[in-house]
Every structure is written in C-alpha cells, then in structure tokens.
Amino acid sequence: MRAIYGERFDSGNSTFQTEAPAWEEWDWGHLAHSRLVAVAADHPGPGPVLGWAALTPRSARGVYAGVAEVSLYVAGAARGRGVARQLLDALVAESEAYGVWTLLASIFPENTTSLSIYAGAGFREVGRCERIGQLHGVWRDIVLLERRSAKVGLPATTA
C-alpha cells in the first residue's frame, strides 16, 4: 500500500503529500472501518496489491460522525482495469454499513480520470477551492466532490 501511495507523488496530480507517512501516522488518521485492498484474483496465492481505499474522518466533532473523506489509490500497472471504480463502489457500500452518510473527495482539477470515476459512482461537484495549498511551491486548486447516501442519514418518516 505504501508503494502504491508513493507512486502517486510522481504524477503531481494525486496528493499534496510528498512522502508516505509511517504506518502509525496513517493508521491514526484513518477510520478503523472501511479499509479496502484490491488484489489480483488471477494470481496463485495472495495476489499483488492493485489498489487500496480508506476513509479519513471529516472532523472530530460528533455532528460530523457520518462524514468522511475518501483516499483511493491504484497501482500504475493496474490502471485502466476498473480497479478504482470497484474499490469506490465497495467503499460506498462499506461506509454505509458503518453509518457514513456523506463521502467527500478532494481532487486536483487536472486529474480528469479520477473526476470521471467519482462522477460515475454518484459523486457530484460541490465546489472548487482555489489556491488551497502548495505542492512543490506551486499553488494548487482542488475540486470538492460529495456523495450523499440514499440509505443512511435520511430523516425519519412520520405516519
């Protein structure tokens, strides 16, 4: 997983991170549930890791307990094989099972492939944050995406 995350630093369009965190830091920053790993099914024994997905809590405040941000990364060799969409669909289902009603994603606007994959999974653009952070001394924008659950967090119906 760390190697796949590290691959994305080279593209310059996947993350503001410039180095992979230590396991303890990564583990602390992500929810204990909804951690998914895609492995090659056509490989004898445990297949190589093709990608991974996890959730970061939006806030420590209780009112945001059902809101999380998506982290999803696919190995370069596995791109174009539907791995990202499969992981994202599974992550949506898994997150809903744990009561998450809103998923957020922050994607660089140049990363049109990711924007398309997320749109296909029901995410919608809710805004663009201009000059939100610097990467290698260059100010970058992000597109903020949101997916609201059709199952979790709905108001109770009255009879």
N, C-alpha and C positions, 0 to 999 in steps of 0.2 A: 504494500500500500504506500509506503514511504517513497519507494522508487517511482511509482506512478505519479504521485503528487509532485515529486521533484522534476519529472519530465515537463510539467506544465510551466515551470519557471522560464524555460527556453522560449516558449511561444510568445510570452509577454502579453497575452490576451486572456489569461485564465484566472489569475490571482494577483493580489497585491503582495503576497508573501514572496520572499526571495530565498528562503530556505525552509526545509521541512522541520516542523517542531519535533522535539523529543516526544516519545510515546506518552509520558506522564502529562505533558502540557496538552497534547492532542486529546487524550482521554478526558482530562478535566474540562476541556472546552466543549465537548460534545455530549449530547444526551446519551444515557446508558442504553436506551432502546433505539430501534430503527437504525442500526448499523448493518449495512448490507455489503456483501462482497460477491462479485460475479467471477466465476471460474470457468475455464474451458471444459465443456462437458464431453468433448470428443477426445479427451486426453486420458491415457491409462493412469489410474491412481489419482491423487489430488492434482487437478489441473492447475495451470498457471493462472494467477490472478489477472483478470481482464479489466477490472474496474471496481470502484467502491463508492458508497454513498453513506452519508451520515447527516445528523441534524445538530445544529447549534441553537440553544435557547435564545429567543429574541431579547429577553430581559429576565432578571431575577424576580421582578415584581409578579405577584400572584395573578394579577389580572391578565397577564400575558402568558400564562401557563400553557395555553394551547396554540402558541405561535412559535414557529421555529424557522431557521434559515437552512437551506439545503446546501450541502457540499457534495459534489459529484464529480468524479474524475475517472477517465478511461485511459488505459494504456494506449500509446501511439499505435502499436501493432494491431489493436482491436478496434480502431476507429472505422466507422462506416459499416459495422456489422450489427447495428441495432442494440449494442450493449447499453449505451446511455439511456435510451428510451425504456428498455426492460428494467434497468435499475430504478429509473424515475417512477415508472408505474408501480413497481414493488414498494418503493419508498412511500408513495402516496398511500397505498393500502396499509402498510405497516404503521405509518404515522397516525392514520385514522383509528386503527385498533388501539392506539395509546392515547386517544383523545385530542389529537392535534387538529385544530380547525382551520388554521391558516399556515400555509407554507410560503416563504419568501425566498427569492433568489436575486442576487446582485450580479449582473453580467456585463462585461465590457461591451459597448455597442459594436465593436469590430468583430466580436465573436458571434457572427450571424448563424453559424451552425447550432450553437447552444441555444440561441434565442428561438430558433425554429423548433428544436427538440422540446423545449419547455412549452412553447405555444401548443404543440401537438399533444401535450399531456395536461392541457387545461389551464395553464398559467396565462395571465394577461398582464400587459404592461400597465403599471400604475404611475410611472413617472421616470424621470431621468435626473440623476443627481450630477450636476456639473462640477468638475474640478473637486471631486470628493476626496481624492487622495493622490499622492505622488508615487510613481513607480520609476525608479532609476532617475529621479529628479524631474520627471515629466508629469504634469497634472493630467489625471485621467477622469473620465466620466464613467458612470455605471448606469445601466438600465435596471430599474427595480421592477421585479415581477412578483405577482401574487397568485396563489391558488387557494380558493376558499372551498372547504369540504362541503359536499352535498349531504353528508351523513352526520357530521359532528358539529356541535355548537349551534344547532338550529333552535329557534325559540320553541318552547313547549306549546303545543296546540291546546286550545280550550274547547270543551264540548258544550 
